[in-house]
Amino acid sequence: MGPEALAQVVRPLAEIFRPEDYPDLLVGLETGDDAAIYRVSEELAIIFTTDFFTPVVDNPYEYGAIAAVNAMSDVYAMGGEVVLALNICGFPRDMPPEIKAEILRGGAEKVADAGGVIAGGHTLDDDEPKYGLALIGFVHPDEFAAKVGARPGDVLFLTKRLGVGIITTAAKGGVAEENHMRGAVEQMLLLNRRAARLMKRVRCHAVTDITGFALIGHSLEMAQLSGVTLRFQIDRLPFLDGAREYAEEWLFPAGASCNKDAYESHVTFSSGIPDEVQMLLFTPETSGGLLICVDPKDADTLASLFSEQGQEYWIVGEAVAGPGAIEIL
């Protein structure tokens, strides 16, 4: 569902569940955040989220693993740890059982890698495969992250490359090079757990993960909620090998156009940035990295922590005073 349609269908829920009636709901509908957070005691809050989608790769094991990693990223974007998961499955009746089993095995092994456990789930018959997770994570109620809170001067860190969406689309069309697709798959299989743990050791003012609404959509949510403008340097943004090549061939998925229609009025591009590069920033990502707004006094510390622990990162811009918009320079 596109961002405008999604906003419309969830709007009535805000009238039913007013934040003031639920004081222990620390993060809910009002911010459109990556997950909900509910305080259960002074020392513990639960993070609750769900995510599932149709296959982005042909290999059933990798499909299940990627779907699980993508879902767990919502927990990491809130600064938590994965604890408990339930499978969400929609499979065609004629799909061989061994393929279904491989999808579930891929998801299960990634949840185990994250330190969580899968304890059940729900299945239904569907014409097209769908798989994902409902997840519970834990976080201290005073230590969670959210999209709101970015401040002018914050340094923007990104922990994965961009371009998964256009590479997987090229692969579906049979035109992606094998090494480009393999690079995209390997990135989608990477947990955001290490980055989430390390960012909590410094002052991070706002965090989100980059998925279906693309870099621009998710960063715009953060900018508008925080009341700042996020300014990105185009030459600092990292792209997977092949992404810009397929962009030049204009092999964008339909979701890129949906995102562009929804967000372009809030984005300013410097002259000289090619149309295809602009479109890449509207292109949906799967199992993307974390976008972290870090206090400028702590930026060097976080960079050092990331480097010491082998966590890839790129410093891609800064937050500035502004009307809740995006600038690409």
N, C-alpha and C positions, 0 to 999 in steps of 0.2 A: 504494500500500500504506500502510495506517495505521501510526502510530508504534509501537504495541505489537506488531503483526504483524511489522514490519520488525525490531524488536529481537530477536524470537524466531528469525527465520530466519537472521540473521547471527551469532547467538551461537556456533554451533559453529565458525565461522571463527577466533574468538579462541583456541580450543584448538589449532588447526593452526598459526597464525602468531603466535607469542609475541613480544612486542616485544624481549625480551632477545636473541633470536636474530637480530635484524635491526637492528644499531646505527645504520645509516645511514637507516633509516626514521624520519624525524623526527616525522611525524604519520601515524597509521594508524587501525586499527579501534578502538583503545581509547578514543578521544575522540568518535567519531561526528562528526568535523569535516566541513567543507564540501568538502575535497579531501584527497588524500594528498600528502605531501611526502617526497622521497627525496634525500639528499645524494649528489652525484656527485663533488664536490671540496670543498676548503676555501673556495672562492669561489662555488660554484654548487650550487643544489638545484633539482630539477624539481618542479613542481606538476602533479598528474595528476587529472583529474576527468572526469565524463560526466553529461549530463543530456539528457532528451528527453521530449516529451509530445504529447498530441493537441491539435488546434487550439483556441485560445482566442478567435480572431477569424475572420471569414469571408474576409478578403483574404489570398490565399496569400503574397504578398510580405511583408506585415506579420507573418503567422504565422511564416515562416522567420526574419525578423529578430528577433522577440521571443524565439523559442526559442534563438537564438544568444546574444542578450544575457543571457538567463536563465542559460545554461550558463556563460558567461564570468564571471558574477558570483561563482562559486565561486573562481575564480582571484584576483579582486580582494579577496574576503573573506580570502584568505590573504596579502595584501600583495604579490602578484606581478604580472607582465605576461604577457599572452597571446602565445604564440609560434607554436604549431602546432595545427591542428585537423583532425579527420576527421568527415565527415558520418555520421550514423546515420539511416537512412530506412526507414520501413515505409509503403508506398503501395498502395492498391487497384489491381488490374490495370486496371480500367476508368477510372482517373483520367486525364484528358487530359494528354499530355506537357507541354503549355505551362503547366499548373498546377504540375506537379512542378518544372519549370524555374524558375518564379517563387518557389517555396518555397526552392529552393537558392540562387537569386540573392539573396533577402533575407538569408539566413544568411551568404552569402559577403561581401556588402557590409559587414555589421556586423563580421565578423572582420577585414576589411581596415581598417575605421575604427579598430579596436583595435590595429592594427600587426601582426596575425598573418597566417597564410596557411593556407588549406585545401588539403590535399595528397592527398585521396582520401576513402574512406569505405566504407560497406557498405549495401546495400539488400536488402529482402525484400518479398514480397507480404504485405499485411495488409488486413483488412476495413476498418479505420479508420486514417486517416493518422496517422503518428507521425514526428516530426522532432526532431533535436537534434544535439549534438556530443560527441565525445571530444576532450579538450583537454590540451595541455601548456603550462605556463607556467614562467617562470624567476623565482627569488628567491634572494637571498643566504641561506645557511643560518643566519646569525645575525640575520636581519631579517624573518623571516616572522611573520605574525599567525596566531592560532588562537582557538578558543572559550574555552580555559582561560586563566586569569590575571587575571580581574577582581578588584579589591581594594575593600574598604570605602572609601567616599569618592569613588570614580570617578564622573565625570559621563557620562551616557548621551546620545550623539548619534545621531540618526536622519536618513538622507539622502534618503528618499523618503516620500511620503504613503502611508497605508493605504487599503484599500478596493477594490483591483483585483478581488479574487475575487468580491465580491458584485455589482459592476457588470457584469462579464462574464457572470455567471449571469443577471442581469436582462436582459442583451442577448440571451442564448440564448432566453429566454422571450418576447422581443419587446416588453418593457416599458421598456427603458432609453432615456433621452433621448439623442439623437445627440451632443450636446455633452458629456454625461457619459462616454459610451463613448470619444469622441475624446480626452478628457483622460486616461482610463485607458490608452489605446493609446500616446499620446505619452510617458507616464511609463514604460511597459514598454519602450519603444524606447531609453531613456536608459542608456548605459553607466555603470557604477560606477567607471570608470577614474580620473576626476579625483579623486573622494573618496578612493580607495585611495592614490593618489600623495600627496595632501596629508596624510593621517593619518599617514604614515610620517615626517613631519617633526616630530612630537611623540611623547610617550610614551603610546602606546595599549596597554593591557594585555590586551584581548580584543576580538575582532571576529567578527561573523557576518553573513550576509545573510538577509533575511526572505523566505521563500518558502512552500513547501507546508505547513509545520507552524505557520504564522502567527506573529504577533509573540510570543504567549505561548509557543508550543512552542519556538521557536528561542532566545528569551531564557531560558527555563527550562533548556535544555541548558547554556547559558553559566553560569547561576547555579549549577547542581549541579556542574558540572565545576570551577568556581572556588571553591566553598564560600562563596558570598555570597548575599544576597537582592537581587534587582533591584526597585527601587521606582519605579513610573511614576506620573506625574501625568496624570490623564485629560484635564484641560483643556489640556495641552501636546501631546497626541498629534494629529498632523495627519491629516485624512481628505480624500480626493478628493471633489470636488463630486458629490453624488448618493449617496454611500455610506451616509450616515446615513438618508437618505430611503428607500432600498431596505431598509435594516435595519428600519425601522419597519413596513414591509410584510412583513417576515420572509421575504425572498427569498434565504435563505442556501443555498449549495451543501451537498451531503452531507458534504463534507470538514470543514465547520465542526463538525458534530456528532461526527465521529470525533475531531477534535482536542480538543473539549470533554471527551469521555469519558476521553481519555488523560491530560489535564493538569489538570482542574479541581480535583483534590484538593490540588494544590500552589499554588493561586492564592487570594489573599484580595482580595475587592473591598470597597471602602468602601460603606456603605449609601447609597442614593440614586442609584447608577449604574444606569441602566435596563438591563433584560435584553438588549435589542437591541444596546446599546453593548457590553455584556460579550461577546455573541456575535460581534460584529465582530472582537474581538481574538483569537478562535479561528478566524477565517475564513482559509483559505489565500490566500496572495498569489502572484503570478507576477512574476518580474523585479523583486523588491522592492529596497528600499534596504539600506544597511549600518547595523547597530547597532554602535556603537563605544564602548567603555569607555575613557575618557580620564582620565589623571592630573589631579586637580583643579588642580594648578599650571599645567597646559598647556591648560586648557579655553578660556581667553580667546584664547590664541594660535591654537588650531585654529579657533575661531569667526571670528577675523580672516582667517585663510587662506581659509576657505570663502567668506567674504563678498567678499574681494578677487578670487577666481577665479570668482565667479558660481556657486558650488556651493550649492544649497539645503540647508538643515539645520534641525533642530529639536532643542533640548535638552529631553529628555523625562523625565528622572529621574536617579536616582543608585543606586549600589551601596552597600549597608549590610551590617553584620555580620548573619549569619542562617544558617538551615539549608539554603540552596539552594532558594529559593522565589521566588514573584512576588507583589508587592503592587501593587494598582491603587488609588490614592487620589484 
